[in-house]
Amino acid sequence: MILCLTHSTDHYTVDIVRERCKTLGKEMFRMNTDLFSHQSRFDYTCNNEGTHFCWSDGKTTFSTKDVEAVWYRKLWAMPPPPDLDPGYLKIFIQEYGTMRNIFFESLRHLPWMNPMATDHEINKNKLDQLQITSAHGLHIPKSLFTNNPEKAKSFFHKECRGNMIAKLHGSLSRSMKGDAPFFPTTVIRKDDLEQLDTLPLCPMIFQELIPKAYELRIIYVDGTFFTGKIDASTSVRGKTDWRIATDADFGWEPYELPPDIRESLTRAMRQMGLFFGALDMIRHKDGRYIFLEVNPQGEWGMLQRDIGYPIGETIAEKLIARIQT
């Protein structure tokens, strides 16, 4: 059995992978990680003969011994019972979080896509991502991560020559449409510099503004690439971040990455220990490919839906292949 770790409102992509697993003769069970709480039942026994972990959502019950591989799609917060005394909230989160982590650790010896610790480590350090990809021959933007307004202002003038963007290190949106509340990539103008005095309240990443021909969303699945191109240049709002473009019509188009870019990305992904990732790149107007970041849990449903790429099927096939090796 393949275990899918996701959340209650995640359907389209999970259903695609599940159907392909079924066709290939493997059952896939989805565990909604937000329900790993009072909304499920579990028991973990430990004695001199070994350990045993059993989990049930009321409809399906399984043991860790039934699991052959793990597809780590999403990890979601566990909402407490609505009638829980606020005084018990901290211990509720603490104890259920501990129990959930123990469960994940009991599966660590199995094939994962991606290993959870690796996934979190890479996702929490985007500057390290840039260093790794640069070491493998990819172009990256000049970048600064700071809470120091003076450093940001100096970076604006000396490194970016007045063309700079700002963005959060983390993501506030997990929607494949890109339409959930989030902080978009924002162009910083000279008139905006005085507003950076509030930067100590929220550190940000600053980068040179890349003159782009178009943007690329690249889905990497254990050595296989699916690339979508999106050109939001006709949108005033979307020129910097396609996700906020509501004033123009455009969509995803299929795209073929050059072999040398695929090879560099493959080496970088292997060094990072990722079997899956959604990578963002910009095609510079001068022809260069500029790497921005990789999200180990990034969205890909829009590329399968709009272009017809068999991404979900490939995830299932790659996981099953790792079980069989």
NUDRENGU-368160 format. One record per residue (C-alpha): residue number from 1; residue in one letter; x, y, z. Coordinates in pm, 1 decimal. Each point is the difference from the previous one (the first is absolute). Example, Ala and Ser with C-alpha at 12.3 -4.5 7.8 and 13.67 -1.06 7.14 Angstrom:
! NUDRENGU-368160
SITE   i aa       xx       yy       zz
SITE   1  A   1230.0   -450.0    780.0
SITE   2  S    137.0    344.0    -66.0
***
This chain:
! NUDRENGU-368160
SITE   i aa       xx       yy       zz
SITE   1  M      0.0      0.0      0.0
SITE   2  I    114.9    353.8    -81.5
SITE   3  L    -80.6    255.9    267.3
SITE   4  C    -82.4    354.0   -114.7
SITE   5  L     46.6    272.2    260.2
SITE   6  T   -224.6    292.6    -89.5
SITE   7  H   -296.1    196.7    140.7
SITE   8  S   -378.7     -5.8     -9.5
SITE   9  T    -55.4    248.3   -285.5
SITE  10  D    265.1   -141.3   -235.9
SITE  11  H   -168.8   -202.0   -274.8
SITE  12  Y     82.5     47.2   -368.5
SITE  13  T    367.3    -93.2      7.6
SITE  14  V    -41.3   -274.5    260.8
SITE  15  D   -275.8   -163.8   -203.0
SITE  16  I    222.1    -16.7   -309.9
SITE  17  V    281.4   -174.9    187.2
SITE  18  R   -240.3   -236.0    174.4
SITE  19  E   -161.3   -109.1   -327.2
SITE  20  R    337.7    -73.1   -158.5
SITE  21  C    108.8   -199.8    305.3
SITE  22  K   -320.1   -201.5    -22.4
SITE  23  T     58.3    -70.4   -369.8
SITE  24  L    349.4   -124.9     84.0
SITE  25  G   -132.8   -228.7    271.2
SITE  26  K     92.6    206.6    305.9
SITE  27  E   -243.7    136.3    255.4
SITE  28  M     50.1    359.6    111.1
SITE  29  F   -139.6    126.9    327.4
SITE  30  R    -23.1    372.0     68.6
SITE  31  M     65.7    115.2    351.5
SITE  32  N   -134.0    349.8     55.0
SITE  33  T    264.3    131.3    236.8
SITE  34  D   -233.8    267.3    137.3
SITE  35  L   -215.8   -285.3    137.2
SITE  36  F    287.3   -165.0    189.5
SITE  37  S   -164.8    110.9    321.4
SITE  38  H   -318.5    -62.5    195.0
SITE  39  Q   -159.7    -67.7   -340.1
SITE  40  S    189.8   -328.1    -39.6
SITE  41  R    103.5   -293.6    214.3
SITE  42  F    349.0   -141.5     34.8
SITE  43  D    207.5   -217.3    229.0
SITE  44  Y    371.9    -51.6     22.5
SITE  45  T    124.2   -296.1    201.4
SITE  46  C    359.0    -68.8     93.3
SITE  47  N    149.2   -299.2    183.9
SITE  48  N    298.0   -235.8    -11.5
SITE  49  E   -139.2   -165.8   -310.2
SITE  50  G    -12.4    323.5   -198.6
SITE  51  T   -241.2    281.0    -85.3
SITE  52  H   -336.6     20.7   -167.8
SITE  53  F   -190.3    306.7   -121.4
SITE  54  C   -363.2    -10.2   -113.0
SITE  55  W   -209.2    293.1   -130.6
SITE  56  S   -366.8     35.6    -97.1
SITE  57  D   -218.8    277.7   -136.8
SITE  58  G   -318.1   -189.5     86.0
SITE  59  K    -31.5   -149.7   -348.7
SITE  60  T    343.4   -142.2    -69.8
SITE  61  T    247.4   -152.9    241.4
SITE  62  F    360.5    -79.8    -79.1
SITE  63  S    326.5    -85.9    168.9
SITE  64  T    341.3    141.3    -80.0
SITE  65  K     87.7   -354.1   -108.8
SITE  66  D   -245.8     42.8   -289.7
SITE  67  V    182.7    304.9   -139.5
SITE  68  E    255.5    -53.5   -280.5
SITE  69  A     70.4    361.8   -102.9
SITE  70  V   -103.7    354.3     94.4
SITE  71  W   -104.3    285.2   -226.9
SITE  72  Y     51.3    311.9    211.6
SITE  73  R   -231.7    248.7   -165.4
SITE  74  K    -97.6    243.4    278.6
SITE  75  L     21.3     32.9    377.6
SITE  76  W   -288.6    196.1    150.2
SITE  77  A    -73.0    147.7    342.2
SITE  78  M   -224.1   -198.5    235.4
SITE  79  P   -301.5    208.8    106.7
SITE  80  P   -101.2    -61.4    362.6
SITE  81  P   -356.8    -87.2    102.7
SITE  82  P   -218.3    314.3     -3.3
SITE  83  D    -96.9    -54.0    362.6
SITE  84  L    355.9    -52.2    126.6
SITE  85  D     83.5    209.2    304.4
SITE  86  P    259.6    260.1   -116.6
SITE  87  G    215.2   -101.8    294.0
SITE  88  Y     50.7   -341.5   -159.4
SITE  89  L     83.3    125.6   -351.0
SITE  90  K    376.4     -2.4     46.2
SITE  91  I      9.9   -354.1    132.6
SITE  92  F   -244.9   -117.3   -270.6
SITE  93  I    228.7    128.2   -274.8
SITE  94  Q    311.2   -127.1    176.5
SITE  95  E   -116.7   -355.7     63.6
SITE  96  Y   -174.4    -57.2   -332.5
SITE  97  G    297.1    152.9   -182.3
SITE  98  T    235.7   -232.6    185.5
SITE  99  M   -213.3   -304.3    -76.3
SITE 100  R    -22.7     92.8   -369.0
SITE 101  N    377.5     40.4    -21.6
SITE 102  I     51.8   -339.5    165.2
SITE 103  F   -225.7   -149.7   -265.8
SITE 104  F    200.7    163.7   -280.6
SITE 105  E    325.8   -122.7    156.3
SITE 106  S   -132.2   -356.8      3.3
SITE 107  L    -16.7     16.2   -382.1
SITE 108  R    339.3    161.6    -54.8
SITE 109  H    159.9   -320.8   -134.7
SITE 110  L   -242.3     -9.0   -296.6
SITE 111  P     26.9    176.4   -338.9
SITE 112  W   -133.6    356.0     33.4
SITE 113  M    -76.1    267.6   -256.3
SITE 114  N    138.9    218.7    158.0
SITE 115  P    165.3   -103.0    328.6
SITE 116  M   -168.1    228.6    251.4
SITE 117  A    310.6    130.2    176.9
SITE 118  T    172.1     73.4   -331.0
SITE 119  D   -314.3    165.6   -137.0
SITE 120  H    -22.8    234.7    298.1
SITE 121  E    372.3     77.0      6.8
SITE 122  I      8.5    101.4   -367.3
SITE 123  N   -324.8    195.9     17.1
SITE 124  K    121.8    203.4    297.0
SITE 125  N    319.1    121.1   -168.3
SITE 126  K    -56.7    156.7   -341.0
SITE 127  L    341.3    166.1      5.4
SITE 128  D    161.4   -342.1     31.1
SITE 129  Q   -207.0   -109.0   -300.1
SITE 130  L    152.0    287.5   -196.1
SITE 131  Q    353.6    -94.2    104.5
SITE 132  I    -47.9   -363.9    -98.3
SITE 133  T   -150.3     74.8   -340.0
SITE 134  S    267.7    261.0    -69.3
SITE 135  A    267.6   -260.3     75.9
SITE 136  H   -154.2   -216.3   -272.8
SITE 137  G     31.6    271.6   -263.3
SITE 138  L   -339.5    170.8     19.2
SITE 139  H    -45.1    377.5      3.8
SITE 140  I   -158.3    146.4    313.6
SITE 141  P   -110.5    355.7     88.9
SITE 142  K    203.1    217.5    235.6
SITE 143  S   -171.6    -52.5    334.6
SITE 144  L    -10.8    141.4    351.2
SITE 145  F   -197.1   -133.3    298.7
SITE 146  T     -9.0    264.1    274.1
SITE 147  N   -191.0    192.9    264.1
SITE 148  N    240.2    295.3    -30.5
SITE 149  P   -157.7    294.5   -187.5
SITE 150  E    338.6    157.8    -73.3
SITE 151  K    135.9   -321.0   -152.7
SITE 152  A   -311.6    -29.2   -217.3
SITE 153  K     34.2    360.4   -117.8
SITE 154  S    368.1    -48.8    -81.1
SITE 155  F    -83.0   -320.1   -188.7
SITE 156  F   -263.6    190.0   -198.3
SITE 157  H    249.7    262.0   -118.5
SITE 158  K    328.9   -188.5    -29.8
SITE 159  E    -98.3   -352.7   -106.1
SITE 160  C   -340.3     42.2   -163.2
SITE 161  R     61.0    345.4   -148.3
SITE 162  G   -353.1    106.6     87.9
SITE 163  N   -170.0   -317.4   -126.2
SITE 164  M    -92.1   -215.3    299.2
SITE 165  I   -276.3   -232.5    115.6
SITE 166  A   -100.2   -115.1    348.0
SITE 167  K   -163.4   -323.4    111.8
SITE 168  L    -52.6   -209.1    310.5
SITE 169  H    222.7   -299.0     60.4
SITE 170  G   -299.8   -220.9     69.0
SITE 171  S   -326.4    -41.6   -188.1
SITE 172  L   -340.5    105.3    130.7
SITE 173  S   -189.4   -162.4   -287.6
SITE 174  R    -37.6   -369.8    -81.2
SITE 175  S   -245.7     30.3   -284.6
SITE 176  M     77.3   -140.8   -344.1
SITE 177  K   -192.7    295.2   -143.3
SITE 178  G    215.1    246.5    187.3
SITE 179  D   -313.9    184.4    108.5
SITE 180  A     10.4    -56.4    375.8
SITE 181  P    112.9    281.2    233.1
SITE 182  F    375.9     47.6    -25.7
SITE 183  F    274.1    259.9    -20.2
SITE 184  P     96.2     31.3   -366.6
SITE 185  T    343.2     81.0   -137.5
SITE 186  T      6.5    379.9     12.8
SITE 187  V    205.2    254.3   -194.1
SITE 188  I    179.6    246.2    227.0
SITE 189  R     32.5    352.6   -136.3
SITE 190  K    214.2    282.9    133.8
SITE 191  D   -307.1    159.4    158.7
SITE 192  D    -60.7   -325.1    192.4
SITE 193  L    334.8     -3.1    176.7
SITE 194  E   -117.5    209.4    294.8
SITE 195  Q   -266.1   -259.3     74.0
SITE 196  L    276.5   -253.7     63.8
SITE 197  D     36.9    143.6    349.1
SITE 198  T   -253.2   -263.3    109.8
SITE 199  L    226.1   -278.8   -129.0
SITE 200  P    114.7   -105.6    352.0
SITE 201  L   -358.1   -120.3     55.2
SITE 202  C     18.6   -239.2   -295.9
SITE 203  P    327.7   -105.7   -168.6
SITE 204  M    -29.4    -31.5   -377.8
SITE 205  I    190.7   -123.2   -302.7
SITE 206  F    109.7    270.3   -242.1
SITE 207  Q    115.9    -85.0   -351.2
SITE 208  E     93.9    175.2   -319.1
SITE 209  L   -295.5     41.0   -233.3
SITE 210  I     54.3   -233.7   -296.4
SITE 211  P   -119.2    130.3   -340.8
SITE 212  K   -201.7   -303.9    -97.2
SITE 213  A   -124.4   -135.3   -328.0
SITE 214  Y   -220.9   -249.5    185.5
SITE 215  E    -21.4   -219.0    311.4
SITE 216  L     36.6   -376.3     34.2
SITE 217  R   -149.5   -243.3    251.2
SITE 218  I    202.8   -319.2    -16.0
SITE 219  I   -121.3   -319.2    163.8
SITE 220  Y    278.3   -244.5     78.2
SITE 221  V    -99.6   -359.2     77.0
SITE 222  D    304.3   -216.1     73.7
SITE 223  G    187.9     91.4   -318.8
SITE 224  T   -299.9     80.1   -220.4
SITE 225  F    -92.4    357.9    -91.3
SITE 226  F   -334.2    162.5    -82.2
SITE 227  T     31.6    369.4    -82.5
SITE 228  G   -268.3    262.9    -43.3
SITE 229  K     56.9    343.9   -145.8
SITE 230  I   -208.6    300.8     96.2
SITE 231  D     32.9    345.9   -151.6
SITE 232  A   -172.9    267.1    208.2
SITE 233  S    170.5    291.2   -173.6
SITE 234  T   -333.3    128.8   -132.0
SITE 235  S   -118.5     47.7    357.8
SITE 236  V     90.5    313.3    192.4
SITE 237  R    -46.7   -179.6    330.4
SITE 238  G    152.7   -329.8   -109.9
SITE 239  K    327.8    127.4   -142.9
SITE 240  T    172.3    -66.1    331.2
SITE 241  D   -208.9   -291.9    130.2
SITE 242  W   -237.6   -191.6   -229.9
SITE 243  R   -212.3   -108.4    297.8
SITE 244  I   -152.0    347.3     42.9
SITE 245  A    -77.1     57.8   -368.6
SITE 246  T   -374.3     58.6    -34.4
SITE 247  D      6.8    258.2   -278.6
SITE 248  A    104.1   -222.4   -292.8
SITE 249  D    -66.9   -343.2   -147.0
SITE 250  F    288.4   -245.0    -20.7
SITE 251  G     60.0   -362.1     88.1
SITE 252  W    253.8   -275.5     36.2
SITE 253  E    178.8   -127.8   -307.3
SITE 254  P    220.6   -309.2    -40.2
SITE 255  Y    371.4     69.7      1.2
SITE 256  E    316.2   -202.8    -62.8
SITE 257  L    302.3     80.8    215.3
SITE 258  P    342.7    -14.7   -165.1
SITE 259  P    197.6   -318.0     87.6
SITE 260  D    271.8    190.2    188.7
SITE 261  I   -259.0    171.8    223.5
SITE 262  R   -166.3   -335.6     75.0
SITE 263  E    336.4   -153.5     85.0
SITE 264  S     92.5    285.1    235.5
SITE 265  L   -338.4    -13.4    172.6
SITE 266  T     22.8   -378.1     36.6
SITE 267  R    340.4     23.9    167.7
SITE 268  A   -126.6    274.6    232.0
SITE 269  M   -313.2   -193.7     95.7
SITE 270  R    206.0   -309.8     74.8
SITE 271  Q    236.3    198.3    218.2
SITE 272  M   -297.3    140.4    189.1
SITE 273  G   -139.0   -352.4     42.9
SITE 274  L   -333.8     77.8   -166.5
SITE 275  F   -192.7   -247.8   -213.4
SITE 276  F   -270.0    257.0    -74.6
SITE 277  G     -7.3    376.6    -28.8
SITE 278  A   -178.5    290.4   -168.6
SITE 279  L    270.8    232.1   -130.1
SITE 280  D    -45.9    359.0   -109.8
SITE 281  M    224.9    153.8   -263.6
SITE 282  I     -0.6    313.3   -213.3
SITE 283  R    113.6     21.9   -358.9
SITE 284  H    197.2    323.1     -9.3
SITE 285  K    -51.3    226.2   -299.6
SITE 286  D    365.0    -64.2    -86.5
SITE 287  G    -74.3   -374.6    -25.9
SITE 288  R    140.6   -118.9    332.8
SITE 289  Y   -196.1   -233.0    228.6
SITE 290  I    -14.2    141.5    354.2
SITE 291  F    -76.3   -237.6    287.9
SITE 292  L   -220.3    147.0    273.8
SITE 293  E    -97.3   -279.7    239.0
SITE 294  V   -128.5   -353.4     47.6
SITE 295  N   -305.2    -85.0    209.1
SITE 296  P     14.1   -367.7    109.7
SITE 297  Q   -379.9      3.8     42.0
SITE 298  G    -77.0    232.1   -290.0
SITE 299  E   -317.7    -11.8   -206.3
SITE 300  W    -17.3   -173.0   -336.3
SITE 301  G   -370.2    -65.8    -53.9
SITE 302  M    -39.2    299.0   -231.5
SITE 303  L    262.7   -140.0   -238.8
SITE 304  Q   -168.5   -340.2    -15.4
SITE 305  R   -342.5    160.6    -38.5
SITE 306  D     91.4    265.1   -258.5
SITE 307  I    274.2   -172.7   -198.6
SITE 308  G    -78.6   -365.9     53.0
SITE 309  Y    333.6    -99.7    151.4
SITE 310  P    -15.3   -343.0    175.8
SITE 311  I    158.3    131.4    318.9
SITE 312  G   -219.6   -188.7    246.2
SITE 313  E     42.0   -322.5   -192.7
SITE 314  T    377.5     44.9      2.9
SITE 315  I      3.1     55.0    377.4
SITE 316  A   -185.2   -329.4     45.7
SITE 317  E    228.7   -185.5   -240.5
SITE 318  K    318.1    133.6    157.3
SITE 319  L   -114.1    -89.4    352.3
SITE 320  I    -96.4   -351.9   -100.9
SITE 321  A    331.0    -42.6   -180.7
SITE 322  R    184.3     92.8    320.3
SITE 323  I   -196.6   -264.4    191.3
SITE 324  Q    102.1   -264.8   -250.9
SITE 325  T    372.6     80.9      5.2
***
